[in-house]
Amino acid sequence: MSSMWILAVVFPTNVYKQRHDRLETSSRPGDCSGFIMIVLGIESSCDETAAAVVDSGTRILSSVVASQVAVHHPYGGVVPELASRKHIEAIVTVVNQAIVESGVGQDHIDGVAVTQGPGLVGALLVGFSFAKAYAHGRGLPWVGVNHLEGHMNSVFLGDNSLPFPYVALLVSGGHTSIYHVTSHIGYEQMGQTLDDAAGEAFDKVSKMLGLGYPGGGVIDRMATQGDPEKIPFPRTYLEKSGFDFSFSGIKTAVKRYIMTHEDTYADEIPDIAAGFQEAVVEVLTYKLIRAAQTKACNHVALVGGVAANSRLRGCLTDMAAKAGMQVYIPAIELCGDNAAMVAAVGYHYLNAGARARLDDDV
């Protein structure tokens, strides 16, 4: 455990006293009947081992994340085998910590939700197998959920004022897609990246500039020191009327700029970072606003790890205001992979009657 760190987000439990009191006198531990309220979520799709306890799909009682950034940093990206091993080391500690910090105790957990995909197969297996065994041993209903649906439900954690339908931009290290969301578990994909994800492009450009891994945060910080207009990198819209993305071209453009300015680019790193970031942000923002207009939707959401980018958050807020739209973005700590979002979407699936079986797999 010395090579990873654990972030715990603990929320006051006094506001849930009424719910806790009801549980004290209601169903016995493991009773699967009735409405499911408190859900234990488990996430291990990539390089964070996470567990959370969420009440009613919106109220976070606890959220614990064990990060592997220090483990993968020397390699410039996630090493799947290392990720799986670190998940095995951390999963028991993380789940126990989440349950303890929730203040409700495992006897009052009504159900379990776990990421079933997409993600690294070896990493997914750790969390999925643990959740399966935990739920079976406790006699609890459980469900495997789509990691991306979790991100789309992250906007409801702590704030359930977002009305349906809305259009969501999900942008992370592995995914960049636009969805028309009609319910907590109902959505239509409108577009996606045809090659690299936006977050992957941030990581690759950061590596080219010698800024290290992960690249999202460091590019964001470096860009604040640069001029986004000094180096005009291309904007890849593909078809402006469509909603697909492509980020391989801008990676190549940055690489070519570095190669053709070998003697000077080191002094221009803030400008390169700012120019690259601006090009990506403009395309992401344009496509999301255009998609919402196509659906005659006045509510948009920005979710996923790259939603933590300050320039993207600011640009989308400005553009949406000009278009007469409202923007919903999760808190920074809920943008990256976490188990609270898994518990949130799992709550809705469990109460819709969805149940996983012991022979289910990732």
C-alpha positions in Angstrom: 0.0 0.0 0.0 3.0 2.3 0.2 3.0 3.0 -3.5 -0.6 4.3 -3.6 -2.6 6.9 -1.7 -6.2 6.8 -0.5 -8.5 9.7 -0.7 -11.5 9.6 1.5 -14.5 11.9 1.1 -16.7 11.7 4.2 -20.1 13.4 4.3 -22.0 14.2 7.6 -24.3 11.4 8.5 -26.6 13.4 10.9 -28.8 14.4 8.0 -29.5 10.7 7.4 -30.5 10.0 11.0 -34.2 9.5 10.1 -33.2 6.9 7.4 -30.8 5.2 9.8 -33.4 5.0 12.6 -35.9 3.4 10.2 -33.3 0.8 9.3 -32.7 -0.1 12.9 -36.3 -1.4 13.3 -37.0 -2.7 9.7 -35.8 -5.6 7.7 -33.2 -8.1 8.9 -29.7 -8.0 7.4 -29.6 -9.5 4.0 -33.4 -9.0 3.4 -33.7 -8.4 -0.4 -37.4 -7.4 -0.2 -38.7 -3.8 -0.4 -37.2 -0.6 -1.8 -33.4 -0.5 -2.0 -32.0 2.7 -0.5 -28.4 2.4 0.6 -26.1 1.0 -2.0 -22.4 0.0 -1.8 -20.6 0.9 -5.0 -17.3 -0.7 -6.1 -15.2 0.6 -9.0 -11.9 -0.9 -10.4 -12.1 -0.4 -14.2 -8.7 1.2 -14.6 -6.2 2.5 -12.0 -8.3 3.6 -9.1 -9.7 1.2 -6.5 -12.8 2.8 -5.2 -15.7 2.1 -2.9 -18.6 4.3 -1.8 -21.9 4.2 0.1 -24.7 6.2 -1.4 -28.2 6.8 -0.1 -31.1 7.2 -2.5 -28.9 7.5 -5.5 -27.8 11.0 -4.7 -26.5 11.3 -1.1 -22.9 10.3 -0.6 -22.3 8.8 2.8 -18.7 8.0 2.1 -16.4 7.8 -0.9 -12.9 6.3 -0.8 -10.5 6.2 -3.7 -7.0 4.5 -3.7 -5.0 6.1 -6.5 -2.3 4.3 -8.4 -0.8 7.4 -10.1 2.6 7.0 -8.4 2.7 3.4 -9.6 2.2 4.2 -13.2 3.9 7.6 -13.4 7.3 6.2 -14.4 5.8 4.4 -17.4 3.9 7.3 -18.8 0.6 5.5 -18.7 -1.4 2.7 -17.0 0.3 -0.7 -17.0 -2.6 -3.2 -16.9 -0.8 -6.0 -15.0 0.4 -3.6 -12.3 -3.1 -2.1 -12.1 -4.7 -5.5 -11.4 -2.2 -6.4 -8.7 -2.7 -3.1 -6.9 -6.4 -3.5 -7.0 -6.0 -6.9 -5.3 -3.9 -5.3 -2.6 -6.3 -2.4 -2.0 -9.8 -3.7 -2.5 -10.5 -5.1 1.1 -9.1 -2.0 2.8 -11.0 0.4 0.6 -14.3 -1.3 0.9 -14.0 -1.6 4.7 -13.0 2.0 5.0 -16.0 3.1 2.9 -18.4 1.1 5.0 -17.0 2.4 8.3 -16.9 6.0 7.2 -20.5 5.8 5.9 -21.7 5.6 9.5 -24.4 3.0 8.7 -22.6 -0.3 9.0 -22.8 -3.2 6.6 -26.0 -4.6 8.2 -27.9 -1.7 6.7 -26.5 -1.9 3.2 -29.4 -2.8 0.9 -27.6 -3.7 -2.3 -24.3 -3.7 -4.2 -23.4 -2.1 -7.5 -20.1 -2.8 -9.3 -18.5 -1.7 -12.5 -18.8 -4.5 -15.1 -17.2 -2.6 -18.0 -15.8 -1.1 -20.0 -12.3 -1.1 -18.7 -9.1 -3.2 -18.3 -10.3 -6.8 -18.0 -7.9 -7.8 -15.2 -8.7 -4.7 -13.2 -12.5 -5.1 -13.7 -12.3 -8.7 -12.5 -10.9 -7.7 -9.1 -13.8 -5.4 -8.2 -16.5 -7.5 -9.9 -15.4 -10.7 -8.2 -15.2 -9.0 -4.8 -18.6 -7.5 -5.2 -20.1 -10.8 -6.3 -18.6 -12.6 -3.3 -19.6 -9.8 -0.9 -23.2 -9.7 -2.1 -23.6 -13.5 -2.1 -22.1 -13.8 1.4 -24.4 -11.1 2.8 -27.5 -12.2 0.9 -27.8 -8.9 -0.9 -29.1 -8.1 -4.4 -26.3 -6.9 -6.6 -25.9 -5.6 -10.2 -23.1 -5.0 -12.6 -23.2 -1.5 -14.3 -21.7 0.3 -17.2 -18.9 2.6 -16.0 -20.0 5.2 -18.5 -23.6 5.3 -17.2 -22.0 6.0 -13.8 -20.4 9.1 -15.1 -23.7 10.3 -16.6 -25.3 9.8 -13.2 -22.5 11.6 -11.4 -24.2 15.0 -12.0 -27.0 13.9 -9.6 -24.8 13.3 -6.6 -25.6 16.0 -4.1 -27.8 17.8 -6.6 -30.8 16.1 -8.3 -32.2 19.3 -9.9 -31.1 18.4 -13.4 -34.2 17.6 -15.4 -34.6 15.0 -18.1 -33.9 15.0 -21.0 -30.4 16.5 -21.2 -27.4 16.1 -23.5 -24.1 14.9 -21.9 -20.6 15.1 -23.0 -18.6 12.3 -21.5 -14.9 13.0 -21.9 -12.1 11.0 -20.2 -8.9 9.2 -20.8 -10.6 6.3 -22.5 -13.8 7.7 -23.9 -15.2 10.8 -25.6 -18.9 10.6 -26.5 -22.1 12.6 -26.6 -25.3 11.2 -25.2 -29.0 12.2 -25.2 -30.0 11.1 -21.7 -33.7 10.5 -21.1 -33.6 8.8 -17.7 -31.1 7.6 -15.1 -30.8 4.4 -17.2 -32.0 5.5 -20.6 -29.8 7.2 -23.2 -28.9 7.4 -26.9 -25.4 7.8 -28.1 -25.2 10.7 -30.6 -21.5 10.7 -31.3 -18.1 9.3 -30.2 -14.4 9.6 -30.9 -13.3 7.7 -34.0 -9.8 7.3 -32.7 -8.2 8.7 -29.5 -10.1 9.9 -26.5 -9.5 13.5 -25.5 -8.0 12.5 -22.2 -5.6 10.2 -24.0 -4.5 13.1 -26.3 -3.8 15.2 -23.1 -1.6 12.4 -21.8 0.3 11.9 -25.0 0.9 15.6 -25.6 2.1 15.9 -22.0 4.5 13.1 -22.5 5.8 14.7 -25.8 6.5 17.9 -23.8 8.2 16.0 -21.0 5.6 17.0 -18.5 4.9 13.5 -17.2 1.8 11.4 -16.5 -1.1 12.0 -16.0 -1.3 14.8 -18.5 -4.7 16.4 -17.9 -3.9 18.4 -14.8 -0.4 19.4 -15.8 -1.5 20.6 -19.2 -4.3 22.6 -17.6 -1.9 24.3 -15.2 0.8 24.9 -17.8 -1.7 26.4 -20.2 -2.6 29.2 -17.7 1.0 30.5 -18.3 0.8 30.4 -22.1 -1.0 32.2 -25.0 -3.6 30.0 -26.6 -3.5 32.0 -29.8 0.3 32.1 -30.3 0.4 28.6 -31.9 -2.8 27.9 -33.9 -3.2 24.2 -33.8 -5.9 22.8 -36.1 -9.5 22.1 -35.0 -10.8 18.8 -36.1 -14.5 19.1 -36.5 -14.9 16.3 -39.1 -18.4 17.2 -40.2 -19.7 20.2 -38.3 -23.2 18.9 -38.5 -22.2 15.6 -36.9 -21.1 14.7 -33.4 -18.2 12.4 -33.8 -14.7 13.4 -32.7 -11.1 12.8 -33.8 -8.0 13.7 -31.7 -5.2 11.8 -33.5 -4.7 14.7 -35.8 -4.0 17.3 -33.2 -1.5 14.9 -31.5 0.3 14.7 -34.8 0.2 18.5 -35.2 1.8 19.0 -31.8 4.5 16.3 -32.5 5.3 18.0 -35.9 5.6 21.4 -34.3 8.1 20.0 -31.7 10.1 18.2 -34.4 10.3 21.4 -36.6 11.2 23.6 -33.6 13.7 21.4 -31.8 15.9 24.3 -30.8 13.1 26.5 -29.5 10.1 24.5 -28.4 11.4 24.0 -24.8 10.9 27.8 -24.3 7.4 27.6 -25.8 5.9 24.8 -23.7 3.3 27.0 -22.0 2.2 28.3 -25.4 2.1 24.8 -26.9 0.0 23.5 -24.0 -2.4 26.5 -24.2 -2.8 26.2 -27.9 -3.4 22.4 -27.8 -5.8 22.7 -25.0 -7.8 25.5 -26.7 -8.1 23.5 -29.9 -9.5 20.5 -28.0 -11.8 22.5 -25.8 -13.3 24.5 -28.8 -14.3 21.3 -30.6 -15.7 19.6 -27.5 -17.8 22.6 -26.6 -19.0 23.3 -30.1 -20.2 19.7 -30.6 -22.0 19.5 -27.2 -23.9 22.8 -27.8 -24.7 21.8 -31.3 -26.0 18.4 -30.2 -28.2 20.0 -27.5 -29.6 22.4 -30.1 -30.4 19.5 -32.4 -32.4 17.8 -29.6 -34.0 21.1 -28.6 -32.6 20.6 -25.2 -31.7 23.4 -22.9 -29.8 21.4 -20.3 -26.3 20.0 -20.9 -23.9 18.1 -18.6 -20.2 17.7 -18.7 -18.9 14.5 -17.1 -15.8 12.3 -17.0 -12.2 12.9 -15.9 -11.5 15.7 -18.4 -14.5 17.5 -17.0 -12.1 18.6 -14.3 -10.3 20.8 -16.8 -10.7 24.4 -15.8 -10.7 25.8 -19.4 -13.3 23.3 -20.6 -15.5 24.0 -17.6 -15.2 27.8 -18.2 -15.6 27.7 -22.0 -18.7 25.4 -21.8 -20.3 27.6 -19.2 -19.8 30.7 -21.3 -21.0 29.1 -24.6 -24.0 27.5 -22.9 -25.0 30.9 -21.4 -24.9 32.5 -24.9 -27.1 29.6 -26.2 -29.6 30.0 -23.4 -28.7 26.7 -21.8 -27.9 25.5 -18.3 -24.8 23.6 -17.5 -24.4 20.8 -14.9 -20.9 19.6 -13.9 -20.0 17.3 -11.0 -17.7 18.4 -8.3 -14.0 18.0 -9.2 -13.7 14.9 -7.0 -16.6 13.2 -8.8 -15.2 13.8 -12.3 -12.6 11.1 -12.2 -13.3 7.4 -11.6 -15.1 6.9 -8.3 -17.5 4.4 -6.8 -20.2 6.9 -5.8 -21.3 7.3 -9.4 -21.4 3.5 -9.7 -23.6 3.2 -6.6 -25.8 6.0 -8.0 -26.7 4.3 -11.2 -26.8 0.9 -9.5 -29.5 2.3 -7.2 -31.8 2.9 -10.2 -31.1 -0.5 -11.8 -31.6 -2.4 -8.5 -34.9 -0.6 -7.9 -36.0 -1.3 -11.5 -35.6 -5.0 -10.7 -32.2 -5.7 -12.3 -30.2 -8.4 -10.6 -26.8 -10.0 -11.5 -26.2 -13.7 -11.3 -23.3 -15.7 -9.9 -22.2 -16.8 -13.4 -22.1 -13.2 -14.7 -18.6 -12.0 -15.7 -16.9 -8.8 -17.0 
